[in-house]
Structure formats: structure tokens, C-alpha cells
Amino acid sequence: MHNPAQNQDLVRRSLSSVWHPCSQMKQYENFPLIPLERGKGAWLYDFEGNRYLDAVSSWWVNLFGHSNPRINAAVREQLERLEHAMLAGFTHEPVVELSERLRGLAPEGLGHCFYGSDGASATEIALKMSAHYWRNKGHPDKTRFISLKNSYHGETLGALSVTDVALFRDAYGALISQQATVASPDTRLAAPGESGEDHARRCARALDEHLARHRDSIAAFIVEPLVQGAAGMAMHHPVYLTLAREICSRHGVHLIADEIAVGMGRTGTMFACEQGNISPDFLLISKGITGGYLPLSIVMTRDEIYQAFYDDSSARGFLHSHSYTGNPLACRAALATLDIFRHDDVLNANRKKVEYLNSISANLRELPMVRNWRNTGMIWAFEIASTGDRLAQRCFQLGLQHELLLRPMGNTVYFMPPYIVDEEEMQLLVGRTERVVEQLA
């Protein structure tokens, strides 16, 4: 039974007790919170029965729909056996099996998994592990990092130091050691007449020049392969990854592949690095690994890096931990997620969905206000040519009126739907987004 009073009551209680993330709380005076009762498949529902197509996979985490029966069953079964135990001095079947299966799926050479709780934690782990590796190998001056211009790698202090999004970084600049950035291979930034591949090659030369000057102080280069998410779904040619791997190897600098948002099939392959035919020194995994069920992050690294910490001295060990490291429930959800990939041939099924959505989007792409339509795997994005105030918020509100959960970044609208989205839902997503864009004119 629908209950509008519950909608209102939950919003009131939330505003009086919850500090919501990535929000100016005062904005909720004009853009009220959306109270949620439940989720099913690609849809979220409030207490009045209103529904919203989750076109952004609830911040890019939900791969196989809300309340997925197979993941539900796996977590429920694990709950009856072991909910949690510390991983220091102990181990358990879910974390061992997940590590083994990821080793079989990831690019060659990534043999060990270190566990954290979220994406920013994975970034912190990789940065510390890289610098500590160089210290253990007799290069204590290699403590600096570089990232791409407009990069995003998290909002804890270490992660923020390699994040180049002013909104997230500037308020806390006094607290962080800001690192250098190099040119982004974002295809939108190509010079007139320059192809995406040529632009990527030009940016790779800039990386090479920077490392040639600073290699003695740089521990690692961190990159979001193929798509820089918070930069407005900035997509680049995979040749950049191929060249970056060769450049980092030649200069003795680690390559960290931040696949927190772009891994787990999101770009069309299980890991985005595959499209550059490379194996990084560190591979960061989070978000979709548990199907959007529980917080979990993983840093995979090369055996030679692991061996540099293997010693009788505690000081040479990797000094990092999280209370919920390798949580059994989260690992079991991740294993269920990998089972779905395997049993449902998800990557091939997604390729057909990509073809279908692209085939039905011609009208949307040709709207006068739409710019830079682009697609990589199960990510679509475009810019809206508008000078109106609060475009992102207006687009969000209009989307809700059309049963869509859209969360634009600036003037960039993007789709990152769950992989279980069907043709009817894709038609609804594209058709109603057309209406939203037309109303923004």
C-alpha cells in the first residue's frame, strides 16, 4: 500500500540527522531528497510507488540489478557461516577463493590481492605500497606521484593529492601534498584535425618528457584507463595505455591502473587495461566487484612487488590495515557477481546491448543542444550546450519527473545503467532523456 506520509517523514528525519555526501545540504530546501523504500532490477521505488530507472547504477556500483536473487542467496548463505573475522593472522574461504579467481581473470602477473573497504582506500593502499616498495629496494627518494589532468582517484587525503578536480581538491589544499599532473588524452581535447589516437600519442610524449626529468623522485603514475569518470566521462584511445606502460617501465616508475569505476566489464572488457594489452603494476578494483551490495576494494599487484616486502623485519612489511579487510560477506557477494559474469556470458550480452542502445539513440544524438556524443562499453555520455543556471540540478529534477535517475556532472549527461537493463528500459531511457534535454532548451 502506498504511503505518502512515509515519504515526507523519512525526508524530515534524514535532514535532521544525516549529513549527505557530495552535497550542499542547503540545496535540499529547493531540491528535496528522494526517499527510497525498495529496489528491484534496474528500478528504485519510493513509498508512494513512484519509480526511477537507475541510469547511473547508484554511483556506478550496481551491475546486476537491485535485490538480485543470486547475490541475495550467496550473502544469506554466508551470513549463516561467518559474518566477519579479522584477516590479520586468520583467513577464510571467501577471501581465498576471490583472490584466486581474480588472479585468473586479471592481466598476467598480478598475483596477490590486498583488501580495503572502498575506492579511496584502494588508492591510498597503492600509493603507500609503491613508495614503500622503492624504499625497500634502496630508493627512498621515490616518493612523488603523477596523474592525469582532471583525474579523480578519491577524496581521502592521499587520494586527493592525485585528484585534479578543483571542487574536491581546493578546499583541502593546505592538508595535502599536491602532486604533478600531465596532459589528459581526453579525445575532446584533441586539436582541430587531430584524431583521438594522435592526441593520445601526443599526450604520451608529454608523460615521457615529464618522467625523463623527474624519474628519480617519482614512485608511480596513476591513471583511470579509457575513461576519466569525474572529468565528465572523458574517454581516450587505448593506445595511451600501451604507450604509458612502455614509458613507465623504461623510466622505472610504477603504473597504477585505477579501475575502480571502469573495471568489471564497464568498458566492454572485464578490465579496461585489456584494451591496451597491458598489465599494470597495481590494479585497483572496487564499486561493481560486489554487484553494488557491500563495500569492498582490492589492490592487485605483481609478485615482485609482494616479494620486496617479504622479510624477517616488520619494518619492511606493508604497514596498512582496515578493520573490515576481506570481509567474508563482501567477498561472497563478489564471488556471486563473478559467477553471474561467467554463467550469463555477460560481456557478450553487453556488446549486444551497446549496439541496441546506439541504434535507438539517433534522435537524441541529433538534438541541437547535444554535443560530443561518445560511448565506451556500457558508458555513454554527451554535453548539453546550455548557459542556464544549475543545469545539472535541473536535469536531475526533470529526469525524476520522467522516471529517470540521471546525475549529470556539470553539463555532461551520462548513462551507466546496470547490465540487466533490457530493450524496453533502454527505449525508455533514451526516449525520456530526449524529453529532458528538450525541456532544458
C-alpha positions in Angstrom: 0.0 0.0 0.0 1.4 3.4 -1.0 2.0 5.8 1.9 2.9 9.4 1.0 3.3 10.3 4.7 6.2 7.9 5.0 7.9 9.7 2.1 7.6 13.0 3.9 8.5 11.6 7.3 11.7 9.9 6.1 12.9 13.0 4.3 12.3 15.1 7.5 14.1 12.6 9.7 17.0 12.3 7.2 17.5 16.1 7.0 17.6 16.3 10.8 20.1 13.5 11.3 22.1 12.6 8.2 24.9 14.7 6.5 24.6 13.5 2.9 27.7 13.1 0.7 28.8 15.3 -2.1 26.0 17.7 -1.2 25.5 21.3 -0.2 22.8 20.5 2.4 21.0 23.8 1.9 20.2 22.7 -1.7 17.7 20.3 -0.3 15.4 23.2 0.6 14.7 23.5 -3.2 15.6 20.0 -4.4 14.1 17.6 -1.9 15.7 14.2 -1.1 14.1 11.2 -2.8 13.1 8.7 -0.1 13.5 5.1 -1.2 11.5 2.1 0.1 13.0 -0.7 -2.1 14.8 -1.6 -5.3 14.2 -4.3 -7.9 16.1 -4.9 -11.1 17.0 -1.6 -12.7 14.4 0.4 -10.7 14.2 2.2 -7.4 10.9 2.9 -5.7 9.6 5.3 -3.1 6.8 4.8 -0.6 4.2 6.3 -2.9 5.0 3.8 -5.6 6.9 6.3 -7.8 9.8 4.5 -9.7 13.1 5.7 -11.1 15.2 3.9 -13.6 18.7 3.7 -12.1 20.6 5.0 -15.1 23.8 5.6 -13.1 23.9 2.2 -11.3 23.7 4.0 -7.9 27.1 5.8 -8.3 28.4 3.2 -10.7 28.3 0.2 -8.4 25.1 -1.8 -9.2 25.9 -4.2 -12.1 23.1 -6.8 -11.9 20.1 -5.0 -10.5 18.8 -4.3 -7.1 17.8 -7.2 -4.9 19.4 -9.7 -7.3 18.2 -13.1 -6.2 21.6 -14.9 -6.8 23.6 -12.4 -4.9 21.0 -12.3 -2.1 21.2 -16.1 -1.8 25.0 -16.0 -1.6 25.1 -13.4 1.1 22.4 -15.1 3.0 24.2 -18.4 3.0 27.5 -16.8 4.1 25.7 -15.0 6.9 24.8 -18.3 8.5 28.5 -19.4 8.4 30.8 -16.4 9.1 29.9 -12.7 9.0 33.4 -11.4 9.8 36.8 -12.1 11.3 40.0 -10.2 11.2 42.3 -11.1 8.4 45.5 -10.5 10.4 46.5 -13.9 11.5 43.4 -15.6 10.1 41.9 -16.5 6.7 38.7 -17.8 5.4 37.3 -19.4 2.2 35.6 -16.4 0.6 38.7 -14.2 0.6 41.0 -17.0 -0.6 38.6 -18.1 -3.4 38.0 -14.5 -4.5 41.8 -13.8 -4.7 42.4 -16.9 -6.7 39.6 -16.1 -9.2 40.8 -12.6 -9.6 44.3 -13.8 -10.3 42.9 -15.9 -13.1 40.9 -13.0 -14.6 43.3 -10.1 -14.2 46.1 -9.2 -16.6 49.1 -11.5 -16.3 51.5 -11.2 -13.4 49.1 -9.7 -10.8 49.4 -12.5 -8.2 48.4 -11.1 -4.8 45.4 -9.2 -3.5 45.4 -6.7 -0.7 41.9 -5.7 0.6 40.4 -2.4 1.7 36.9 -1.1 2.1 36.3 1.4 -0.7 37.8 3.0 -3.8 39.7 5.8 -2.0 41.2 3.2 0.3 42.5 1.3 -2.7 44.2 4.4 -3.9 45.8 5.0 -0.5 47.0 1.4 -0.4 48.6 1.5 -3.8 50.3 4.9 -3.3 51.8 3.7 0.1 52.7 0.3 -1.3 54.5 1.8 -4.3 56.6 4.3 -2.2 57.3 1.6 0.4 58.4 -0.7 -2.3 61.0 1.8 -3.6 62.2 2.4 0.0 62.7 -1.4 0.5 64.6 -1.5 -2.8 67.0 1.2 -1.8 65.3 4.2 -3.5 63.9 6.2 -0.6 63.7 9.4 -2.7 61.0 8.0 -5.0 58.0 9.4 -3.0 56.2 11.5 -5.6 53.3 10.6 -7.9 51.8 11.9 -11.1 48.3 11.7 -12.5 46.4 13.0 -15.5 44.9 16.5 -15.6 41.3 16.3 -14.5 41.9 13.0 -12.8 39.8 11.7 -9.9 41.1 8.9 -7.6 39.2 9.5 -4.3 38.7 12.1 -1.6 40.8 10.9 1.4 44.0 12.9 1.7 46.4 10.7 -0.2 43.9 10.0 -2.9 43.0 13.7 -3.1 46.7 14.5 -3.7 46.5 12.7 -7.1 43.0 14.1 -7.8 42.8 17.1 -10.1 39.1 18.1 -9.8 39.1 21.6 -8.2 35.7 21.1 -6.5 37.1 18.2 -4.5 40.7 19.4 -4.0 40.9 23.1 -3.4 39.1 23.3 -0.1 41.6 20.9 1.4 44.7 22.0 -0.5 46.5 23.0 2.7 46.2 19.5 4.0 47.6 17.6 1.1 50.9 17.3 -0.8 49.6 18.2 -4.2 51.3 16.1 -7.0 52.0 17.0 -10.6 49.7 16.3 -13.5 50.4 15.6 -17.1 48.2 16.2 -20.2 45.0 14.2 -20.4 44.4 12.1 -23.5 40.7 13.0 -23.4 39.6 12.9 -27.0 37.5 16.1 -26.6 40.8 18.0 -26.1 42.3 16.9 -29.5 43.4 19.8 -31.7 41.4 20.6 -34.8 42.0 17.9 -37.4 43.8 15.6 -34.8 42.5 12.1 -34.3 41.8 10.7 -30.9 44.8 8.3 -31.4 47.1 11.0 -32.5 46.1 13.1 -29.5 46.7 10.1 -27.2 50.2 9.7 -28.6 51.0 13.4 -28.2 49.9 13.2 -24.5 52.0 10.1 -24.0 55.0 12.0 -25.3 54.3 14.6 -22.6 54.3 11.8 -20.0 57.6 10.5 -21.3 59.2 14.0 -21.1 58.0 14.5 -17.6 59.3 11.2 -16.4 62.6 11.7 -18.1 63.1 14.8 -15.9 61.7 13.5 -12.7 62.1 9.7 -12.7 64.4 9.7 -9.6 61.7 11.2 -7.4 58.5 9.6 -8.9 57.2 6.3 -7.5 54.2 5.8 -9.7 51.9 7.2 -12.4 48.2 6.6 -11.6 45.6 6.6 -14.4 41.9 5.8 -15.0 42.1 3.5 -18.1 40.0 4.5 -21.1 37.5 6.8 -19.1 38.1 9.5 -16.6 34.8 9.4 -14.8 34.6 12.6 -12.7 36.2 14.6 -15.6 32.9 14.2 -17.4 33.3 10.7 -18.7 36.5 11.8 -20.6 37.3 8.9 -23.0 40.6 8.2 -24.6 42.2 5.9 -27.2 43.6 2.7 -25.7 47.0 3.3 -27.4 47.7 5.7 -24.5 47.7 2.8 -22.1 50.0 0.8 -24.3 52.5 3.7 -24.5 52.2 4.6 -20.8 53.1 1.1 -19.8 56.2 1.1 -22.0 57.2 4.6 -20.8 56.8 3.8 -17.1 58.8 0.6 -17.5 61.6 2.4 -19.3 61.8 5.1 -16.6 61.5 2.7 -13.6 58.1 4.1 -12.5 55.2 2.1 -11.3 51.9 2.2 -13.3 48.8 2.2 -11.2 45.6 1.4 -13.1 42.6 2.8 -11.2 39.8 0.5 -12.5 37.5 1.3 -9.5 34.9 2.7 -11.9 35.9 1.3 -15.2 36.7 -2.3 -14.3 34.3 -5.3 -14.0 33.1 -5.1 -17.6 32.1 -1.5 -17.6 34.3 -0.5 -20.6 33.5 -3.7 -22.6 36.2 -6.0 -21.3 36.5 -7.4 -17.8 39.3 -4.9 -17.2 39.9 -1.8 -19.2 43.6 -2.5 -19.3 43.0 -5.4 -21.6 42.1 -3.0 -24.4 45.7 -1.5 -24.2 47.1 -5.1 -24.0 49.0 -4.2 -20.8 49.5 -5.4 -17.3 49.9 -2.6 -14.7 52.0 -2.9 -11.5 48.9 -2.2 -9.4 45.3 -2.8 -10.4 42.6 -1.1 -8.2 39.1 -2.7 -8.0 36.0 -1.6 -6.2 32.5 -0.4 -6.9 31.0 -3.2 -9.1 33.0 -6.0 -7.7 30.3 -6.9 -5.2 27.4 -6.0 -7.6 26.7 -2.9 -5.5 25.9 -4.9 -2.4 28.7 -4.2 0.1 31.8 -2.0 0.4 35.0 -3.8 -0.8 38.1 -2.7 -2.6 41.1 -4.7 -3.8 44.6 -3.8 -4.8 46.2 -6.4 -7.0 49.9 -6.3 -7.5 52.8 -8.0 -9.1 54.7 -10.8 -7.4 58.0 -9.0 -7.5 56.4 -6.1 -5.5 55.0 -8.6 -3.0 58.4 -10.2 -2.6 60.0 -6.8 -1.8 58.1 -6.8 1.5 58.7 -10.5 2.3 61.3 -10.2 5.1 62.1 -11.0 8.7 61.9 -7.3 9.6 58.4 -5.9 10.5 59.5 -2.5 9.2 59.9 -3.9 5.7 56.3 -5.4 5.8 53.4 -3.4 4.4 52.1 -1.4 7.3 48.4 -0.9 6.5 45.1 -2.4 7.7 41.4 -1.9 7.8 39.1 -3.4 10.5 36.9 -5.0 7.8 39.7 -6.1 5.5 38.5 -9.0 3.3 35.0 -9.2 5.0 33.5 -12.6 4.2 30.1 -11.2 3.3 31.5 -8.7 0.9 33.8 -11.4 -0.6 30.9 -13.8 -1.0 28.9 -11.1 -2.8 31.9 -10.6 -5.1 32.1 -14.3 -5.9 28.4 -14.3 -6.7 29.0 -11.4 -9.0 31.8 -13.2 -10.8 29.5 -16.3 -11.1 27.0 -14.2 -12.9 29.6 -12.9 -15.3 30.6 -16.5 -16.1 27.3 -18.2 -16.3 25.4 -15.5 -18.2 28.2 -14.6 -20.7 27.7 -11.0 -19.6 30.4 -9.4 -21.7 29.0 -10.7 -24.9 25.4 -9.9 -23.8 26.5 -6.3 -23.0 28.0 -5.9 -26.5 24.6 -6.6 -28.0 23.0 -4.1 -25.6 25.6 -1.5 -26.6 24.7 -2.0 -30.2 21.0 -1.7 -29.5 21.2 1.5 -27.4 23.4 3.1 -30.0 20.9 2.1 -32.7 18.0 3.8 -31.0 19.8 6.9 -29.9 20.0 8.7 -33.3 17.3 11.3 -32.4 18.9 12.1 -29.1 22.4 12.5 -30.7 21.0 14.9 -33.3 19.2 17.3 -30.9 20.6 20.8 -31.4 21.8 21.0 -27.8 23.7 17.7 -27.7 27.5 17.8 -28.2 30.3 15.2 -28.1 28.2 12.0 -28.0 30.5 9.2 -27.1 30.4 5.6 -25.9 32.9 3.1 -24.4 31.3 -0.2 -23.4 28.4 0.3 -21.0 29.1 4.0 -20.6 27.5 6.8 -22.8 28.0 10.5 -22.4 27.3 13.8 -24.0 27.4 17.5 -23.2 24.4 19.8 -23.2 25.1 23.2 -24.9 23.4 25.5 -22.4 24.3 28.5 -20.4 21.4 28.1 -18.0 22.0 28.1 -14.2 22.1 24.9 -12.2 21.8 22.8 -15.4 22.8 19.6 -13.6 20.2 20.0 -10.9 17.5 21.0 -13.3 18.4 17.9 -15.4 18.3 15.7 -12.3 14.8 17.1 -11.3 13.4 16.8 -14.8 14.8 13.2 -15.0 12.9 12.3 -11.9 9.7 13.6 -13.4 10.3 11.2 -16.3 11.1 8.2 -14.1 14.8 8.5 -14.7 17.7 8.7 -12.2 20.2 10.9 -14.0 23.1 12.6 -12.2 24.9 14.9 -14.6 28.3 16.3 -13.9 28.3 19.9 -14.9 26.8 20.0 -18.4 27.8 16.3 -19.0 24.9 13.8 -19.0 25.9 10.2 -18.9 24.3 6.7 -18.8 25.9 3.9 -16.8 22.9 1.5 -16.4 23.0 -1.9 -14.7 23.9 -4.7 -17.1 20.5 -6.3 -16.6 18.8 -3.3 -18.4 16.5 -4.7 -21.1 15.4 -3.3 -24.5 12.2 -1.7 -23.2 14.1 0.0 -20.4 16.7 1.3 -22.9 14.0 2.7 -25.1 12.5 4.4 -22.0 16.0 5.8 -21.0 16.8 7.2 -24.4 13.3 8.5 -25.2 12.7 10.2 -21.9 16.2 11.7 -21.9 15.3 13.3 -25.2 12.3 15.0 -23.5 14.6 16.1 -20.6 17.1 17.7 -23.0 14.3 19.4 -25.0 12.8 20.9 -21.8 16.2 22.3 -20.9 16.4 24.3 -24.1 
